[in-house]
């Protein structure tokens, strides 16, 4: 973050803000891991790698080295290294030192995204597999970050998973210098053999005979002698490395096998020994467990016998597709699902973290409550969050595929009023999530904003076509419709006495409405670009706007032209998407397309501090009622809670 001292204006102050917690889990297969010997869990959130303490969710560390969403994440067996990769044009692979968070190497070879990565069991070799347009299989030396060898994937199908299987054994079952790793590419299983000393690479295809499947995930067992391969058909194929063919298959679930976890083959400690252990796993095979996660939400536990036979022990069902499995140092299983949750799989299962799985579009606080806020997101759910526990208190939604677009708390009541993409207005109990009432087809198109009067007598909604509608609260009957905007209405704000309303639109205008006489009293128009956000000072003589003009603009309600304006960012392409005034009117928070959250002196519009955290456009920022926290959300499906020091 940056910190500035204001030397002019109505007051001198110093303000700064820092990240308290991030809510977000990118639903990417096989990306939840633990750092061996610690109680720290590692997972992706947008373009960041997040490291969180199991015993203290307030303790988070962020590794930032990417400019687009992550596509792959792995942790080495001893917990020494973390590897992350991203999509997009700058599809780099980053090798991190886990303890310090230091970026050791940035590996720049792929051009169009990285599909999957893996680290060898001795942590000396890293392999990355490119996306569909790339299809490169690149083998790296982790000590210096140089390429050992590379090869184009010898098939047209996309590589979806890669895993190392130790070293190849000679006829006397002794380790050689040749490493093996397997790649799942559609219906093919390819095993690559790499000699890092000679820079040679070769491959062969595993023979599945009549076992024709689309493979999804891989894991080696029994010191690399057998390969477990999950399929879209819901079964696991067991392949022999020595015979290069399938031995048998086991039916696991419906919806496809999405993840497999098995104990690491053997991990080299940082001191050169082999001290890696799991508390609940011993070297006796009958005590070794293999976990399989399914697309139907099931987690199946298998016992491993005779080195490769799988015997089902237990089965439980969780929500969403189980796309990632990991076991901590005490033997407790954690599962990541497409519902955005990371769960501790015990009896019963409990949430470790919750997060939206779609872009978060709106944030709102109750009038006098600092530790609760509500959000809408493109996954179709409206959630109410506790900012102390970072858990969802309630959630509502899933109405025929419609998405919530806006919301507002009813003052002094545990009630939410929300607007939806299908044009309906829906009200919910914020504590239970129970639906209270619905106004169907209130607007012809999507509802863009909703604001509730402090006297609880009425509420106003706006639409995609520029219309505003005022509704009587008790009967939900339409009181009046106001239509002068020529484009989508993006922001609404009521005056303190609830007699006037300000509306901003993409048609470049702000209109002030007299709700008593139901007519326009004044309008203001900026020179170019639509208006994205609006903030009214409590004195109700000035207001701020931000939008496509890429400026923060200050207006006086008594004058038609702006009073002052400042560029939103040094980046000429960046535009503000949301602004929010603190309740004291001293500070302005903003978020925009440059993924930055900023604080401004609301009096002279000087930038005071900024922080980077999001990996997508920041869609909304809101202050808590006591002005001690800011919550921001964005297209990266994340929520960031910031502590403000002023």
C-alpha positions as CSV (number, residue, x, y, z in Angstrom):
1,X,0.0,0.0,0.0
2,X,1.0,3.6,-0.3
3,X,0.6,6.3,2.4
4,X,0.3,10.0,2.0
5,X,0.1,13.1,4.2
6,X,-2.3,15.8,3.0
7,X,-0.9,19.2,3.3
8,X,-3.9,21.2,2.2
9,X,-7.6,21.1,2.3
10,X,-9.9,21.5,5.3
11,X,-7.8,19.2,7.5
12,X,-4.4,17.5,7.7
13,X,-4.6,13.8,8.2
14,X,-2.8,10.6,7.4
15,X,-4.7,7.6,6.2
16,X,-3.8,4.2,5.2
17,X,-5.5,0.8,4.8
18,X,-4.4,-2.8,4.7
19,X,-6.0,-6.1,3.8
20,X,-7.5,-7.9,6.7
21,X,-8.9,-10.9,4.9
22,X,-9.7,-12.2,1.4
23,X,-12.7,-14.4,0.7
24,X,-12.2,-16.3,-2.6
25,X,-11.3,-19.7,-3.9
26,X,-10.8,-20.3,-7.6
27,X,-12.5,-23.5,-8.4
28,X,-9.5,-25.1,-10.2
29,X,-8.8,-28.9,-10.0
30,X,-6.1,-30.1,-7.7
31,X,-5.1,-26.7,-6.3
32,X,-5.6,-27.2,-2.5
33,X,-2.4,-28.2,-0.7
34,X,-0.7,-28.1,2.7
35,X,2.8,-27.1,3.5
36,X,4.4,-30.1,5.2
37,X,5.4,-29.5,8.8
38,X,3.1,-26.5,9.2
39,X,-0.6,-25.8,9.7
40,X,-0.9,-23.7,6.6
41,X,-3.2,-24.4,3.7
42,X,-2.4,-23.1,0.2
43,X,-5.1,-22.4,-2.5
44,X,-5.6,-20.0,-5.5
45,X,-7.8,-16.9,-5.5
46,X,-7.9,-15.1,-8.8
47,X,-4.3,-14.3,-9.7
48,X,-3.0,-14.7,-6.1
49,X,-1.7,-17.7,-4.2
50,X,-3.2,-17.6,-0.7
51,X,-1.5,-19.2,2.3
52,X,-3.8,-19.4,5.4
53,X,-3.2,-20.7,8.9
54,X,-5.6,-23.5,9.8
55,X,-5.8,-22.3,13.4
56,X,-6.2,-18.6,12.6
57,X,-8.1,-17.6,9.5
58,X,-7.2,-14.0,10.2
59,X,-3.6,-14.9,9.3
60,X,-3.2,-14.8,5.5
61,X,-0.3,-14.4,3.2
62,X,-0.5,-13.5,-0.5
63,X,1.9,-14.4,-3.3
64,X,1.4,-12.0,-6.2
65,X,3.3,-12.6,-9.4
66,X,0.6,-13.0,-12.1
67,X,-1.5,-10.6,-14.1
68,X,-4.3,-13.0,-14.9
69,X,-6.3,-15.8,-13.2
70,X,-4.3,-18.9,-12.1
71,X,-4.9,-22.1,-13.9
72,X,-2.6,-24.5,-11.9
73,X,-1.0,-24.6,-8.4
74,X,1.2,-27.2,-6.8
75,X,3.2,-27.6,-3.6
76,X,6.4,-29.7,-3.4
77,X,6.3,-32.8,-1.2
78,X,8.4,-31.3,1.6
79,X,6.6,-28.0,1.4
80,X,9.7,-26.1,0.3
81,X,8.3,-24.9,-3.1
82,X,5.1,-23.6,-4.4
83,X,4.4,-23.5,-8.2
84,X,1.7,-21.4,-9.8
85,X,0.8,-20.8,-13.4
86,X,-1.7,-18.6,-15.2
87,X,-3.8,-18.1,-18.3
88,X,-3.5,-15.3,-20.9
89,X,-0.8,-13.9,-23.0
90,X,1.7,-13.6,-20.1
91,X,1.3,-17.2,-19.2
92,X,4.3,-17.5,-16.9
93,X,5.1,-20.2,-14.4
94,X,6.2,-18.9,-11.0
95,X,8.4,-20.9,-8.6
96,X,8.1,-19.6,-5.0
97,X,9.9,-20.4,-1.8
98,X,7.1,-21.2,0.5
99,X,8.5,-20.1,3.8
100,X,9.6,-16.6,2.7
101,X,7.2,-16.1,-0.2
102,X,10.2,-15.1,-2.4
103,X,9.7,-15.5,-6.1
104,X,12.7,-17.7,-7.1
105,X,12.1,-18.0,-10.8
106,X,9.7,-16.7,-13.4
107,X,9.6,-19.3,-16.2
108,X,8.6,-17.7,-19.5
109,X,8.1,-20.3,-22.2
110,X,4.4,-20.8,-22.7
111,X,2.5,-18.3,-24.9
112,X,-1.2,-19.1,-24.5
113,X,-1.9,-20.4,-21.0
114,X,-0.6,-23.2,-18.8
115,X,-3.0,-26.2,-18.3
116,X,-1.2,-28.1,-15.5
117,X,2.1,-28.3,-13.5
118,X,3.9,-30.8,-11.3
119,X,7.1,-31.1,-9.2
120,X,9.2,-34.2,-9.0
121,X,9.4,-36.0,-5.6
122,X,13.0,-34.9,-5.1
123,X,12.0,-31.3,-5.9
124,X,14.7,-30.9,-8.6
125,X,12.5,-31.0,-11.7
126,X,9.4,-29.0,-12.6
127,X,7.1,-29.9,-15.6
128,X,4.6,-27.5,-17.1
129,X,2.0,-28.4,-19.8
130,X,0.7,-25.7,-22.1
131,X,-2.9,-25.1,-23.1
132,X,-4.7,-26.0,-26.4
133,X,-2.9,-23.4,-28.5
134,X,0.5,-24.1,-27.0
135,X,0.6,-27.9,-26.1
136,X,4.3,-27.6,-25.0
137,X,5.6,-30.0,-22.4
138,X,8.5,-28.2,-20.8
139,X,10.8,-29.7,-18.2
140,X,12.6,-27.2,-15.9
141,X,15.5,-27.3,-13.5
142,X,14.2,-25.8,-10.2
143,X,17.6,-24.8,-9.0
144,X,18.4,-22.4,-11.8
145,X,15.1,-22.0,-13.6
146,X,16.5,-23.2,-17.0
147,X,14.8,-25.5,-19.4
148,X,16.1,-29.1,-19.4
149,X,14.2,-30.3,-22.4
150,X,10.8,-29.8,-24.0
151,X,8.4,-31.5,-26.4
152,X,5.1,-30.8,-28.1
153,X,2.3,-32.9,-26.7
154,X,2.1,-35.8,-29.2
155,X,-1.7,-35.7,-29.6
156,X,-4.3,-33.0,-30.5
157,X,-6.2,-33.3,-27.2
158,X,-5.6,-30.9,-24.3
159,X,-3.4,-32.0,-21.4
160,X,-5.6,-31.8,-18.3
161,X,-3.4,-33.3,-15.5
162,X,0.2,-34.2,-14.9
163,X,1.9,-36.1,-12.1
164,X,5.4,-37.3,-11.3
165,X,5.9,-41.0,-10.5
166,X,9.4,-41.1,-9.1
167,X,12.3,-42.6,-11.0
168,X,12.4,-45.5,-13.4
169,X,13.6,-48.8,-11.8
170,X,16.2,-51.1,-13.4
171,X,15.9,-54.9,-13.5
172,X,17.0,-55.1,-9.9
173,X,14.4,-52.5,-8.8
174,X,17.0,-49.9,-8.1
175,X,16.4,-46.2,-8.9
176,X,17.9,-44.8,-12.1
177,X,18.5,-41.2,-13.1
178,X,15.5,-41.2,-15.4
179,X,12.4,-39.6,-14.0
180,X,8.9,-40.5,-15.1
181,X,5.7,-38.4,-15.2
182,X,2.3,-39.0,-16.7
183,X,0.0,-36.6,-18.6
184,X,-3.7,-37.1,-19.1
185,X,-4.7,-35.8,-22.5
186,X,-8.3,-36.6,-23.3
187,X,-8.6,-40.3,-23.9
188,X,-4.9,-40.9,-23.8
189,X,-2.5,-41.5,-21.0
190,X,1.1,-40.6,-21.9
191,X,4.1,-41.4,-19.7
192,X,7.2,-39.3,-20.3
193,X,10.7,-40.4,-19.4
194,X,13.2,-37.6,-18.7
195,X,17.0,-37.9,-18.2
196,X,17.9,-34.5,-16.7
197,X,21.6,-35.1,-17.0
198,X,21.5,-35.6,-20.7
199,X,18.5,-33.4,-21.5
200,X,16.7,-36.3,-23.1
201,X,12.9,-36.8,-23.2
202,X,10.8,-39.6,-24.6
203,X,7.3,-41.0,-24.1
204,X,5.1,-44.0,-24.4
205,X,1.3,-44.5,-24.3
206,X,-0.3,-46.6,-21.7
207,X,-2.5,-49.4,-23.1
208,X,-6.0,-49.3,-21.8
209,X,-7.3,-52.0,-24.3
210,X,-11.1,-51.7,-24.2
211,X,-11.0,-49.2,-21.4
212,X,-11.7,-46.1,-23.5
213,X,-12.4,-43.1,-21.3
214,X,-11.8,-39.3,-21.0
215,X,-9.2,-39.0,-18.2
216,X,-9.6,-36.2,-15.6
217,X,-7.0,-36.6,-12.8
218,X,-3.9,-38.7,-12.0
219,X,-2.0,-40.0,-9.0
220,X,0.9,-42.5,-8.7
221,X,1.0,-45.0,-5.8
222,X,3.4,-47.7,-4.6
223,X,6.6,-45.8,-5.4
224,X,5.5,-45.2,-8.9
225,X,4.7,-48.8,-9.8
226,X,1.0,-48.0,-10.4
227,X,-0.9,-45.1,-11.8
228,X,-4.5,-44.2,-10.7
229,X,-6.4,-42.4,-13.4
230,X,-9.9,-40.9,-12.8
231,X,-12.3,-40.7,-15.7
232,X,-15.4,-38.7,-16.8
233,X,-17.3,-42.0,-16.5
234,X,-16.9,-42.1,-12.7
235,X,-14.4,-44.9,-12.5
236,X,-10.7,-45.1,-11.6
237,X,-8.4,-47.1,-13.8
238,X,-5.3,-48.7,-12.2
239,X,-2.3,-48.9,-14.6
240,X,0.9,-50.9,-14.2
241,X,4.1,-48.9,-14.9
242,X,6.1,-52.1,-15.6
243,X,3.5,-53.6,-18.0
244,X,2.5,-50.2,-19.4
245,X,-1.1,-51.4,-19.4
246,X,-4.3,-51.3,-17.3
247,X,-4.6,-53.8,-14.5
248,X,-8.2,-53.2,-13.5
249,X,-10.8,-50.4,-12.8
250,X,-13.0,-49.5,-9.9
251,X,-16.4,-47.8,-10.2
252,X,-16.5,-44.8,-7.8
253,X,-19.3,-42.3,-8.5
254,X,-21.5,-40.6,-11.0
255,X,-20.7,-37.3,-12.5
256,X,-17.0,-38.2,-13.2
257,X,-14.0,-38.5,-11.0
258,X,-12.7,-35.0,-10.3
259,X,-9.8,-35.5,-7.8
260,X,-7.6,-38.2,-6.3
261,X,-5.4,-38.0,-3.3
262,X,-2.8,-40.6,-2.3
263,X,0.2,-40.4,0.1
264,X,3.3,-38.9,-1.5
265,X,5.8,-41.5,-2.8
266,X,8.7,-40.1,-0.8
267,X,9.8,-36.6,-0.2
268,X,13.2,-35.2,0.3
269,X,13.5,-33.0,3.4
270,X,15.4,-29.7,3.2
271,X,18.3,-31.4,5.0
272,X,18.6,-34.2,2.5
273,X,16.8,-36.9,4.5
274,X,13.5,-38.6,4.0
275,X,11.7,-37.4,7.1
276,X,8.3,-36.8,5.4
277,X,5.4,-38.6,7.2
278,X,1.7,-38.3,7.7
279,X,0.4,-39.0,11.2
280,X,-2.3,-41.3,10.1
281,X,-0.3,-43.2,7.5
282,X,2.3,-45.8,8.1
283,X,4.4,-47.8,5.8
284,X,2.1,-50.8,6.2
285,X,-0.1,-50.9,3.2
286,X,-3.2,-51.8,5.1
287,X,-3.1,-48.4,6.9
288,X,-2.7,-46.4,3.7
289,X,-5.7,-44.5,2.4
290,X,-6.6,-43.2,-1.0
291,X,-9.3,-40.6,-1.3
292,X,-11.4,-40.0,-4.5
293,X,-13.7,-37.0,-5.1
294,X,-16.6,-37.2,-7.5
295,X,-18.6,-34.9,-9.7
296,X,-21.7,-35.8,-7.7
297,X,-20.2,-34.5,-4.5
298,X,-19.1,-37.8,-3.1
299,X,-15.8,-38.4,-1.3
300,X,-14.9,-42.1,-1.2
301,X,-12.1,-43.6,1.0
302,X,-10.2,-46.6,-0.2
303,X,-7.8,-48.8,1.6
304,X,-4.7,-49.9,-0.4
305,X,-3.8,-53.6,-0.3
306,X,-1.0,-55.5,-2.0
307,X,0.4,-52.3,-3.4
308,X,-2.4,-51.5,-5.8
309,X,-5.8,-53.1,-4.8
310,X,-8.4,-50.6,-3.8
311,X,-11.0,-51.6,-1.1
312,X,-13.8,-49.1,-0.3
313,X,-13.9,-48.1,3.3
314,X,-16.3,-45.2,3.5
315,X,-18.3,-42.8,1.5
316,X,-19.8,-39.3,2.2
317,X,-21.6,-36.7,0.2
318,X,-20.8,-33.0,0.1
319,X,-22.1,-30.1,-2.0
320,X,-20.8,-29.4,-5.5
321,X,-18.2,-31.3,-7.5
322,X,-15.2,-32.3,-5.4
323,X,-12.3,-30.9,-7.5
324,X,-9.5,-30.9,-5.0
325,X,-8.4,-33.1,-2.0
326,X,-5.6,-32.6,0.5
327,X,-4.6,-34.0,3.8
328,X,-3.0,-32.0,6.6
329,X,-0.2,-33.1,8.9
330,X,-2.6,-34.7,11.4
331,X,-4.3,-36.8,8.7
332,X,-7.5,-34.7,8.4
333,X,-8.9,-34.5,4.9
334,X,-9.9,-31.2,3.3
335,X,-12.0,-30.9,0.1
336,X,-12.5,-28.1,-2.4
337,X,-15.7,-28.0,-4.4
338,X,-17.2,-26.1,-7.3
339,X,-19.6,-24.5,-4.8
340,X,-16.6,-22.2,-3.8
341,X,-16.2,-24.0,-0.4
342,X,-13.2,-25.6,1.2
343,X,-14.5,-28.1,3.7
344,X,-13.0,-30.2,6.5
345,X,-14.2,-33.7,5.8
346,X,-15.0,-35.1,9.2
347,X,-18.3,-36.3,10.7
348,X,-20.0,-34.0,10.1
349,X,-18.2,-32.0,7.5
350,X,-17.5,-28.4,8.4
351,X,-16.7,-25.3,6.4
352,X,-13.1,-24.0,6.4
353,X,-13.9,-21.2,4.0
354,X,-16.7,-20.1,1.8
355,X,-16.6,-17.9,-1.3
356,X,-18.7,-16.9,-4.3
357,X,-18.1,-18.8,-7.6
358,X,-19.2,-16.0,-9.9
359,X,-18.3,-12.3,-10.2
360,X,-19.4,-10.3,-7.2
361,X,-21.4,-7.3,-8.3
362,X,-22.9,-5.5,-5.3
363,X,-22.1,-5.0,-1.6
364,X,-24.4,-3.4,1.0
365,X,-24.2,-2.9,4.8
366,X,-27.2,-2.5,7.1
367,X,-27.7,1.0,8.4
368,X,-26.1,0.6,11.9
369,X,-24.4,-2.8,11.8
370,X,-20.6,-3.0,11.2
371,X,-20.0,-6.8,11.2
372,X,-22.6,-7.9,8.6
373,X,-22.9,-7.2,4.9
374,X,-24.7,-8.6,1.9
375,X,-23.5,-9.4,-1.6
376,X,-24.9,-10.3,-5.0
377,X,-23.0,-12.5,-7.4
378,X,-23.3,-13.9,-10.9
379,X,-23.5,-17.5,-9.5
380,X,-27.2,-16.6,-8.9
381,X,-26.9,-16.2,-5.1
382,X,-27.5,-13.4,-2.6
383,X,-25.4,-13.9,0.5
384,X,-25.2,-12.3,3.9
385,X,-21.8,-12.4,5.5
386,X,-20.4,-12.2,9.0
387,X,-17.2,-10.1,8.8
388,X,-15.9,-11.6,12.1
389,X,-16.0,-15.3,11.1
390,X,-15.9,-14.7,7.3
391,X,-18.8,-17.1,6.9
392,X,-22.0,-16.8,5.1
393,X,-24.9,-16.4,7.6
394,X,-27.5,-17.1,4.9
395,X,-27.9,-17.4,1.2
396,X,-30.8,-17.1,-1.2
397,X,-31.3,-17.5,-5.0
398,X,-31.4,-20.0,-7.8
399,X,-34.6,-18.8,-9.3
400,X,-34.8,-20.3,-12.8
401,X,-31.3,-19.3,-13.6
402,X,-31.9,-15.6,-12.9
403,X,-29.1,-13.6,-11.3
404,X,-29.4,-11.0,-8.5
405,X,-28.1,-7.6,-9.7
406,X,-28.6,-5.2,-6.8
407,X,-29.8,-5.2,-3.2
408,X,-30.6,-2.9,-0.2
409,X,-31.3,-3.5,3.5
410,X,-34.5,-2.2,4.9
411,X,-33.5,0.0,7.8
412,X,-34.1,-1.4,11.4
413,X,-35.3,-4.7,10.0
414,X,-33.5,-8.0,9.1
415,X,-34.9,-7.7,5.6
416,X,-33.3,-7.4,2.2
417,X,-34.9,-6.1,-1.0
418,X,-33.1,-7.2,-4.2
419,X,-33.4,-6.7,-8.0
420,X,-32.9,-9.5,-10.4
421,X,-31.9,-10.0,-14.0
422,X,-35.4,-11.3,-15.0
423,X,-36.9,-8.0,-13.9
424,X,-38.4,-9.3,-10.6
425,X,-38.1,-7.8,-7.1
426,X,-37.5,-10.3,-4.3
427,X,-37.4,-9.7,-0.6
428,X,-35.6,-12.0,1.9
429,X,-35.1,-12.5,5.6
430,X,-31.4,-11.6,6.0
431,X,-30.9,-14.0,8.9
432,X,-32.5,-17.1,7.5
433,X,-32.4,-16.5,3.7
434,X,-36.2,-17.2,3.5
435,X,-38.0,-15.5,0.7
436,X,-40.7,-13.1,2.0
437,X,-42.3,-11.8,-1.1
438,X,-41.9,-11.2,-4.9
439,X,-43.0,-8.6,-7.4
440,X,-42.8,-10.6,-10.7
441,X,-41.9,-8.7,-13.9
442,X,-41.5,-5.4,-12.1
443,X,-39.3,-4.2,-15.0
444,X,-39.3,-5.4,-18.6
445,X,-35.5,-5.9,-18.5
446,X,-32.9,-6.3,-15.8
447,X,-33.2,-4.2,-12.6
448,X,-30.0,-2.2,-12.1
449,X,-30.4,-0.6,-8.7
450,X,-32.7,-0.5,-5.6
451,X,-32.8,2.0,-2.8
452,X,-35.0,1.9,0.3
453,X,-36.3,5.0,2.2
454,X,-35.2,5.4,5.8
455,X,-38.8,5.8,6.9
456,X,-39.6,2.3,5.4
457,X,-42.5,3.7,3.5
458,X,-41.3,3.1,-0.1
459,X,-38.4,1.9,-2.2
460,X,-37.2,2.8,-5.7
461,X,-35.9,0.6,-8.5
462,X,-34.2,1.4,-11.8
463,X,-33.9,-0.5,-15.0
464,X,-31.8,-1.3,-18.0
465,X,-33.9,1.0,-20.2
466,X,-33.5,4.1,-18.1
467,X,-36.8,3.9,-16.2
468,X,-37.3,4.5,-12.4
469,X,-40.2,3.1,-10.4
470,X,-41.3,4.0,-6.9
471,X,-43.1,1.3,-4.9
472,X,-45.2,1.4,-1.7
473,X,-43.5,-0.7,0.9
474,X,-46.5,-2.3,2.6
475,X,-48.5,-3.2,-0.5
476,X,-45.7,-3.4,-3.1
477,X,-47.9,-1.4,-5.4
478,X,-46.4,0.9,-8.1
479,X,-46.7,4.5,-7.0
480,X,-45.2,6.2,-10.0
481,X,-42.8,5.7,-12.9
482,X,-40.2,8.3,-13.9
483,X,-38.6,8.0,-17.4
484,X,-36.2,10.6,-18.8
485,X,-32.9,8.7,-18.9
486,X,-31.9,7.4,-22.4
487,X,-29.6,4.7,-21.1
488,X,-29.1,2.2,-18.3
489,X,-29.4,3.7,-14.8
490,X,-26.2,2.9,-12.8
491,X,-26.7,4.5,-9.4
492,X,-29.5,5.8,-7.1
493,X,-29.3,7.9,-4.0
494,X,-32.0,9.3,-1.7
495,X,-31.7,12.5,0.3
496,X,-31.9,12.3,4.0
497,X,-35.6,13.4,4.2
498,X,-36.5,10.9,1.4
499,X,-38.1,13.6,-0.7
500,X,-35.6,13.8,-3.5
501,X,-33.7,11.2,-5.5
502,X,-30.5,11.4,-7.6
503,X,-30.1,9.0,-10.5
504,X,-27.0,8.5,-12.7
505,X,-27.0,6.9,-16.1
506,X,-24.9,5.7,-18.9
507,X,-26.5,8.5,-21.0
508,X,-23.9,10.8,-19.3
509,X,-26.5,12.5,-17.0
510,X,-27.4,12.8,-13.4
511,X,-31.1,13.8,-12.7
512,X,-32.5,15.1,-9.4
513,X,-36.1,14.0,-8.9
514,X,-38.8,15.5,-6.6
515,X,-40.6,12.4,-5.4
516,X,-43.4,14.3,-3.9
517,X,-44.4,16.0,-7.1
518,X,-43.0,13.1,-9.2
519,X,-41.1,15.3,-11.6
520,X,-37.5,16.3,-12.5
521,X,-36.1,19.3,-10.7
522,X,-32.6,19.5,-12.3
523,X,-30.1,17.6,-14.4
524,X,-26.4,17.6,-14.9
525,X,-24.5,16.2,-17.8
526,X,-20.8,15.4,-18.2
527,X,-19.0,16.0,-21.5
528,X,-18.3,12.4,-22.5
529,X,-18.8,8.8,-21.4
530,X,-21.4,7.2,-19.3
531,X,-21.5,7.6,-15.5
532,X,-20.8,4.4,-13.5
533,X,-21.1,5.6,-9.9
534,X,-22.6,8.4,-7.8
535,X,-21.9,9.6,-4.2
536,X,-23.9,12.3,-2.4
537,X,-22.4,14.4,0.4
538,X,-24.4,14.4,3.7
539,X,-24.8,18.2,3.4
540,X,-26.7,17.5,0.1
541,X,-25.1,20.4,-1.8
542,X,-22.4,18.4,-3.5
543,X,-22.1,15.0,-5.1
544,X,-19.3,13.0,-6.9
545,X,-19.5,10.9,-10.0
546,X,-17.1,8.6,-11.8
547,X,-17.3,6.8,-15.1
548,X,-16.1,6.3,-18.6
549,X,-14.6,9.8,-18.7
550,X,-11.9,8.3,-16.4
551,X,-12.2,11.1,-13.9
552,X,-13.5,11.6,-10.4
553,X,-15.8,14.7,-10.8
554,X,-17.2,16.9,-8.1
555,X,-20.5,18.7,-8.7
556,X,-22.5,21.5,-6.9
557,X,-26.3,21.0,-7.0
558,X,-26.6,24.8,-7.5
559,X,-24.4,24.8,-10.6
560,X,-24.8,23.0,-14.0
561,X,-21.1,22.5,-14.6
562,X,-18.7,20.5,-12.5
563,X,-16.8,22.2,-9.7
564,X,-13.6,20.2,-10.1
565,X,-12.3,16.9,-11.4
566,X,-9.2,14.7,-11.2
567,X,-7.9,11.8,-13.3
568,X,-8.9,8.5,-11.8
569,X,-5.5,6.8,-12.5
570,X,-2.2,7.4,-14.3
571,X,-3.2,4.5,-16.5
572,X,-5.1,6.2,-19.3
573,X,-7.2,3.1,-20.0
574,X,-8.4,2.7,-16.4
575,X,-11.9,3.8,-15.3
576,X,-13.6,3.9,-11.9
577,X,-16.5,1.4,-11.6
578,X,-17.6,2.3,-8.1
579,X,-17.1,5.1,-5.5
580,X,-18.3,5.3,-1.9
581,X,-18.1,8.2,0.6
582,X,-17.3,7.5,4.2
583,X,-20.1,8.3,6.6
584,X,-18.0,11.2,7.9
585,X,-17.6,12.5,4.4
586,X,-13.9,12.8,4.9
587,X,-12.8,10.0,2.6
588,X,-13.8,8.6,-0.8
589,X,-13.1,4.9,-1.7
590,X,-13.0,3.8,-5.3
591,X,-12.4,0.7,-7.4
592,X,-12.1,0.3,-11.1
593,X,-10.9,-1.6,-14.1
594,X,-7.3,-1.3,-13.1
595,X,-8.0,-3.8,-10.2
596,X,-6.9,-1.1,-7.6
597,X,-8.8,0.1,-4.5
598,X,-8.0,3.7,-3.7
599,X,-8.7,6.2,-0.9
600,X,-9.1,9.9,-1.6
601,X,-9.5,13.1,0.3
602,X,-13.1,13.8,-0.4
603,X,-12.6,17.5,0.0
604,X,-9.8,18.2,-2.5
605,X,-9.9,14.9,-4.4
606,X,-6.3,14.1,-3.7
607,X,-5.4,10.4,-3.8
608,X,-4.3,9.4,-0.3
609,X,-3.6,5.6,-0.5
610,X,-4.0,2.7,-2.8
611,X,-3.8,-1.1,-2.6
612,X,-3.6,-3.9,-5.2
613,X,-5.3,-7.2,-4.3
614,X,-8.0,-8.0,-6.9
615,X,-7.1,-9.8,-10.1
616,X,-10.2,-8.5,-12.0
617,X,-12.1,-5.3,-12.3
618,X,-13.3,-4.0,-8.9
619,X,-17.1,-3.8,-9.3
620,X,-18.1,-2.3,-5.9
621,X,-16.6,-0.8,-2.8
622,X,-18.5,0.0,0.4
623,X,-17.7,1.5,3.8
624,X,-18.9,-0.1,7.1
625,X,-21.1,2.2,9.1
626,X,-18.3,3.1,11.6
627,X,-15.9,3.9,8.7
628,X,-13.3,1.5,10.0
629,X,-13.5,-1.1,7.2
630,X,-14.0,-1.1,3.4
631,X,-15.3,-4.2,1.6
632,X,-14.5,-4.5,-2.1
633,X,-15.6,-7.1,-4.7
634,X,-14.7,-7.8,-8.3
635,X,-14.8,-9.9,-11.4
636,X,-12.3,-12.3,-9.8
637,X,-15.1,-13.8,-7.6
638,X,-13.3,-12.4,-4.5
639,X,-14.3,-10.3,-1.5
640,X,-11.6,-8.2,0.2
641,X,-12.0,-6.8,3.7
642,X,-9.7,-3.8,4.3
643,X,-8.9,-2.1,7.7
644,X,-8.8,1.7,7.5
645,X,-6.4,3.6,9.7
646,X,-7.1,7.4,9.8
